[in-house]
């Protein structure tokens, strides 16, 4: 049925308050914001890759804050292997499992859980670089919504993503397994706001091709209801 692109766009006044009380806003050059969104935090959406990239990002950039949105259940795939869970009493889900694998600054790593839609959209609007990763699988609505919000995007160079993102035109594409490449692209994107304007605007325009009016119009045409 398409994405409600008519409700989406940038908001220069957007702010996000983290569970620890940190307030992050648009244009805060002293605290650039990196974002990651998935229904659940799991490998199908590249969560394990993102966490390893985040470790490098935080090591290189001591100022950035990460907003991580998603639940701890499994939508696709499986929970961490039983032998990995046995090694740590904490590793009952992929978030806990990955926290045993990487070293992150907890004061700059904010797990937001699942959010109401308005709060989720503010996460996209305050983002200086949004990382979207996926196996060759169904594309997430969140990527199209990030595009419609004008969010700078660094994404995996995988089949479903290439349908909507084109490297250097409306986002950055990096090999799914290139952890250093993803980290470096995210850092460059976070600190290149003026250079990103062109492809952010292009992403907003391209997202309209997946708008709700076109999606519903396609259903009408298929059912013979189009005028």
Helices and strands as residue ranges (DSSP letters): G 5-7, E 15-17, E 23-25, E 33-40, G 43-45, H 47-60, E 65-71, H 82-87, H 94-99, E 109-113, H 117-126, E 129-132, H 141-148, E 153-156, H 159-162, E 172-174, H 179-190, H 193-207, G 208-210, H 212-222
